[in-house]
């Protein structure tokens, strides 16, 4: 995808792709020189990230940044997890349990331990009901 036609939107997408919060990117890239409340920046920045063209451009730029980081640092998921495990072990040995927990939490996220359990429904529901005619007859049984 080529750069966005609107240069302010392109600058916004680049800033967000590099990790800048959308509200800050809005202030620094879109509403340059204009008075802007924090609330306006928050709402408008969020709206821009949901715009289909801008969202697609942000995703493309994030992929490029990620690929470049992987290449530059020879980073693979396995290597990253090994490093996190090493950090957790060293932190635990140093009795820095906050750091150990943080590293273990990142490992858990990568392993999808924090994802909600997915329950799939087959679409069939079997309900054992007695014969409807017999139920109706018992309810409306004539008085003797």
Sine and cosine of phi, psi and omega as CSV:
sin_phi,cos_phi,sin_psi,cos_psi,sin_omega,cos_omega
0.00,0.00,0.75,-0.66,0.04,-1.00
-0.96,0.28,0.15,-0.99,0.04,-1.00
-0.85,0.53,0.48,-0.88,0.03,-1.00
-0.90,0.43,0.54,-0.84,-0.04,-1.00
-0.91,0.42,-0.61,0.79,0.01,-1.00
-0.99,0.13,0.92,-0.40,-0.06,-1.00
-0.88,0.48,-0.50,0.87,0.04,-1.00
-0.93,0.36,-0.64,0.77,0.03,-1.00
-0.93,0.37,-0.61,0.80,0.05,-1.00
-0.90,0.44,-0.70,0.72,0.03,-1.00
-0.89,0.46,-0.65,0.76,0.05,-1.00
-0.87,0.49,-0.75,0.66,-0.01,-1.00
-0.87,0.49,-0.68,0.74,0.01,-1.00
-0.89,0.45,-0.68,0.73,-0.01,-1.00
-0.90,0.44,-0.70,0.72,0.00,-1.00
-0.91,0.41,-0.66,0.75,0.00,-1.00
-0.88,0.48,-0.50,0.87,0.01,-1.00
-1.00,0.06,0.04,1.00,0.11,-0.99
0.96,-0.28,0.03,1.00,0.02,-1.00
-0.96,0.28,0.68,-0.73,0.07,-1.00
-0.85,0.52,0.58,-0.82,-0.07,-1.00
-0.85,0.53,-0.62,0.78,-0.01,-1.00
-0.91,0.42,-0.66,0.75,0.02,-1.00
-0.93,0.37,-0.65,0.76,0.03,-1.00
-0.89,0.46,-0.60,0.80,0.04,-1.00
-0.89,0.46,-0.73,0.68,-0.03,-1.00
-0.90,0.44,-0.70,0.71,-0.11,-0.99
-0.99,0.15,-0.40,0.92,-0.11,-0.99
-0.89,-0.45,-0.44,0.90,-0.11,-0.99
-0.94,-0.34,-0.77,0.63,-0.07,-1.00
-1.00,-0.10,0.64,0.77,-0.07,-1.00
-0.83,0.56,0.83,-0.55,0.07,-1.00
0.98,0.20,-0.06,1.00,0.01,-1.00
-0.98,-0.18,0.56,-0.83,0.09,-1.00
-0.92,0.38,0.73,-0.69,-0.07,-1.00
-0.54,-0.84,0.82,-0.57,0.02,-1.00
-0.96,0.27,0.34,-0.94,0.04,-1.00
-0.87,0.50,-0.64,0.76,-0.02,-1.00
-0.90,0.44,-0.69,0.72,0.02,-1.00
-0.89,0.47,-0.69,0.72,0.01,-1.00
-0.89,0.46,-0.65,0.76,-0.01,-1.00
-0.91,0.41,-0.74,0.68,-0.05,-1.00
-0.94,0.35,-0.74,0.68,-0.06,-1.00
-0.95,0.33,-0.62,0.79,0.07,-1.00
-0.87,0.49,-0.68,0.74,0.03,-1.00
-0.89,0.45,-0.68,0.73,0.02,-1.00
-0.88,0.48,-0.67,0.74,-0.01,-1.00
-0.89,0.45,-0.62,0.78,0.00,-1.00
-0.92,0.39,-0.35,0.94,-0.01,-1.00
-1.00,-0.06,-0.18,0.98,0.08,-1.00
-0.89,0.47,0.74,-0.67,-0.15,-0.99
-0.86,0.52,-0.70,0.71,-0.01,-1.00
-0.92,0.39,-0.68,0.74,-0.02,-1.00
-0.93,0.37,-0.67,0.74,0.02,-1.00
-0.88,0.48,-0.66,0.75,0.04,-1.00
-0.90,0.44,-0.67,0.75,0.01,-1.00
-0.91,0.41,-0.66,0.75,0.03,-1.00
-0.88,0.48,-0.71,0.70,0.00,-1.00
-0.88,0.48,-0.68,0.74,0.01,-1.00
-0.89,0.45,-0.71,0.71,-0.01,-1.00
-0.92,0.40,-0.64,0.77,0.04,-1.00
-0.88,0.47,-0.63,0.78,0.03,-1.00
-0.89,0.45,-0.69,0.72,0.03,-1.00
-0.88,0.48,-0.70,0.72,0.01,-1.00
-0.89,0.45,-0.71,0.71,0.01,-1.00
-0.89,0.46,-0.70,0.72,0.02,-1.00
-0.88,0.47,-0.65,0.76,0.01,-1.00
-0.92,0.40,-0.65,0.76,0.03,-1.00
-0.90,0.43,-0.68,0.74,0.03,-1.00
-0.86,0.51,-0.71,0.70,-0.02,-1.00
-0.92,0.40,-0.72,0.69,-0.08,-1.00
-0.91,0.40,-0.65,0.76,-0.08,-1.00
-0.97,-0.23,0.14,0.99,-0.03,-1.00
0.76,0.64,0.76,0.66,-0.12,-0.99
-0.99,-0.15,0.83,-0.56,0.13,-0.99
-0.86,-0.51,0.25,-0.97,0.00,-1.00
-0.88,0.47,-0.67,0.74,0.02,-1.00
-0.89,0.46,-0.69,0.73,0.00,-1.00
-0.90,0.43,-0.65,0.76,0.01,-1.00
-0.89,0.45,-0.71,0.70,0.01,-1.00
-0.91,0.42,-0.62,0.78,0.05,-1.00
-0.87,0.49,-0.68,0.73,0.00,-1.00
-0.91,0.41,-0.66,0.75,0.04,-1.00
-0.89,0.46,-0.65,0.76,0.03,-1.00
-0.90,0.45,-0.65,0.76,0.04,-1.00
-0.89,0.45,-0.67,0.74,0.04,-1.00
-0.89,0.46,-0.71,0.70,0.00,-1.00
-0.87,0.49,-0.69,0.72,-0.01,-1.00
-0.89,0.45,-0.74,0.67,-0.01,-1.00
-0.90,0.43,-0.65,0.76,0.01,-1.00
-0.91,0.42,-0.64,0.77,0.02,-1.00
-0.91,0.41,-0.65,0.76,0.03,-1.00
-0.89,0.45,-0.57,0.82,0.02,-1.00
-0.99,0.11,0.06,1.00,-0.04,-1.00
0.85,0.52,0.52,0.85,0.12,-0.99
-0.99,-0.14,0.98,0.19,-0.14,-0.99
-0.94,0.34,-0.42,0.91,0.07,-1.00
-0.91,0.41,-0.72,0.69,0.03,-1.00
-0.92,0.40,-0.65,0.76,0.02,-1.00
-0.88,0.47,-0.70,0.71,0.02,-1.00
-0.89,0.46,-0.66,0.75,0.02,-1.00
-0.88,0.48,-0.70,0.71,0.02,-1.00
-0.91,0.42,-0.67,0.74,0.01,-1.00
-0.91,0.41,-0.56,0.83,0.04,-1.00
-0.90,0.44,-0.66,0.75,0.03,-1.00
-0.90,0.43,-0.61,0.79,0.06,-1.00
-0.89,0.45,-0.69,0.72,0.02,-1.00
-0.88,0.48,-0.63,0.78,0.04,-1.00
-0.90,0.44,-0.69,0.72,-0.01,-1.00
-0.90,0.44,-0.53,0.85,0.00,-1.00
-1.00,0.05,0.04,1.00,0.02,-1.00
0.90,0.44,0.49,0.87,0.06,-1.00
-0.94,0.35,-0.35,0.94,-0.06,-1.00
-1.00,-0.10,0.09,1.00,0.03,-1.00
-0.98,0.20,0.61,-0.79,0.07,-1.00
-0.90,0.43,0.54,-0.84,0.00,-1.00
-0.92,0.38,0.75,-0.66,-0.02,-1.00
-1.00,0.01,0.80,-0.60,0.04,-1.00
-0.89,-0.46,0.86,-0.51,0.00,-1.00
-0.97,-0.23,0.69,-0.72,0.00,-1.00
-0.98,-0.19,0.68,-0.73,-0.02,-1.00
-0.97,0.26,-0.32,0.95,-0.03,-1.00
0.99,-0.12,-0.13,0.99,0.01,-1.00
-0.96,-0.27,0.70,-0.71,0.08,-1.00
-0.79,-0.62,0.88,-0.48,0.03,-1.00
-0.97,-0.24,0.88,-0.48,0.03,-1.00
-0.89,-0.46,0.86,-0.51,-0.01,-1.00
-0.99,0.15,0.96,-0.28,0.03,-1.00
-0.92,-0.38,0.60,-0.80,0.11,-0.99
-0.93,0.36,0.20,-0.98,0.02,-1.00
-0.83,0.56,0.86,-0.51,-0.08,-1.00
-0.86,0.51,-0.64,0.77,-0.01,-1.00
-0.88,0.47,-0.63,0.77,0.00,-1.00
-0.93,0.38,-0.62,0.78,0.02,-1.00
-0.91,0.42,-0.74,0.67,0.00,-1.00
-0.87,0.48,-0.69,0.72,0.00,-1.00
-0.89,0.46,-0.62,0.78,0.00,-1.00
-0.94,0.34,-0.50,0.86,0.00,-1.00
-0.97,0.24,-0.67,0.74,-0.07,-1.00
-0.97,-0.23,0.54,0.84,-0.01,-1.00
-0.89,0.45,0.76,-0.65,0.01,-1.00
-0.90,0.44,0.59,-0.81,0.02,-1.00
-0.96,0.28,0.66,-0.75,-0.01,-1.00
-1.00,0.04,0.00,0.00,0.00,0.00
